[in-house]
């Protein structure tokens, strides 16, 4: 099953340029099996997601992209934002209490700078520093393919994931219709509900897929 774990729609994400219906229709038309609504620091309700799934006859899961002081995290299993979630430790505790899962989004941000990375030894220093970042230890995986990331940025994330020996996901991070369907996470077992998704994300039975290479 191909599921996009990272998407944004307007007006829940004010930097998005597409409606949730455009997002779902576009994802369905491109052959995805489901998407996660991960708008910035705001949660869709269970009823809203259920109605969207029924309306489009398509799997839609609720999640959120939380902006923490240590980086952005995709979380699944929570249903509302609480003050304090901007601190990674607080967010981790909330996710654990809810039996959810936490994935580090676009981990190259703040940790990889393209220009100096070309100098001898600098990129390895960036990888070494990133691999020691406790934020990644709080997460059950990292997003190594981000649809809006540059190839060199995603390569950094993939190498970091290998060093960390952690689970690796992919998400389009789509904010526009033309960004839908670039990358997705391929699950080995059926996923039919949010609890299935959380269980599989914890189990690691999936892999990041770059759909642009299949064109």
ZISULPE-V193538 format. One record per residue. N is the residue number from 1. RES is the residue in one small letter. D_LAST is the distance of its C-alpha to the last C-alpha in whole Angstrom. Layout:
N;RES;D_LAST
N;RES;D_LAST
This chain:
1;x;18
2;x;15
3;x;18
4;x;17
5;x;21
6;x;21
7;x;21
8;x;24
9;x;25
10;x;28
11;x;31
12;x;31
13;x;29
14;x;31
15;x;28
16;x;25
17;x;25
18;x;24
19;x;26
20;x;25
21;x;25
22;x;22
23;x;20
24;x;21
25;x;20
26;x;16
27;x;15
28;x;17
29;x;15
30;x;11
31;x;12
32;x;14
33;x;18
34;x;20
35;x;20
36;x;23
37;x;25
38;x;26
39;x;28
40;x;30
41;x;34
42;x;34
43;x;33
44;x;32
45;x;35
46;x;35
47;x;36
48;x;33
49;x;30
50;x;32
51;x;32
52;x;29
53;x;27
54;x;30
55;x;29
56;x;25
57;x;25
58;x;23
59;x;24
60;x;25
61;x;26
62;x;29
63;x;29
64;x;29
65;x;29
66;x;32
67;x;33
68;x;36
69;x;38
70;x;36
71;x;32
72;x;30
73;x;30
74;x;28
75;x;30
76;x;30
77;x;34
78;x;36
79;x;36
80;x;38
81;x;38
82;x;42
83;x;43
84;x;43
85;x;39
86;x;39
87;x;40
88;x;38
89;x;41
90;x;42
91;x;38
92;x;38
93;x;41
94;x;40
95;x;37
96;x;39
97;x;42
98;x;39
99;x;38
100;x;34
101;x;32
102;x;31
103;x;28
104;x;28
105;x;25
106;x;24
107;x;26
108;x;26
109;x;28
110;x;31
111;x;31
112;x;29
113;x;30
114;x;28
115;x;30
116;x;33
117;x;30
118;x;30
119;x;34
120;x;35
121;x;35
122;x;34
123;x;31
124;x;33
125;x;35
126;x;33
127;x;31
128;x;35
129;x;36
130;x;33
131;x;33
132;x;37
133;x;36
134;x;37
135;x;35
136;x;32
137;x;35
138;x;35
139;x;32
140;x;30
141;x;27
142;x;25
143;x;22
144;x;20
145;x;17
146;x;18
147;x;15
148;x;17
149;x;19
150;x;18
151;x;17
152;x;20
153;x;22
154;x;19
155;x;20
156;x;24
157;x;23
158;x;22
159;x;25
160;x;27
161;x;26
162;x;27
163;x;30
164;x;31
165;x;30
166;x;28
167;x;26
168;x;22
169;x;20
170;x;17
171;x;17
172;x;16
173;x;19
174;x;18
175;x;21
176;x;20
177;x;17
178;x;15
179;x;15
180;x;14
181;x;11
182;x;10
183;x;12
184;x;14
185;x;17
186;x;17
187;x;20
188;x;22
189;x;24
190;x;25
191;x;25
192;x;27
193;x;29
194;x;30
195;x;32
196;x;29
197;x;27
198;x;30
199;x;31
200;x;27
201;x;27
202;x;30
203;x;30
204;x;26
205;x;25
206;x;21
207;x;19
208;x;16
209;x;12
210;x;10
211;x;7
212;x;6
213;x;6
214;x;4
215;x;0
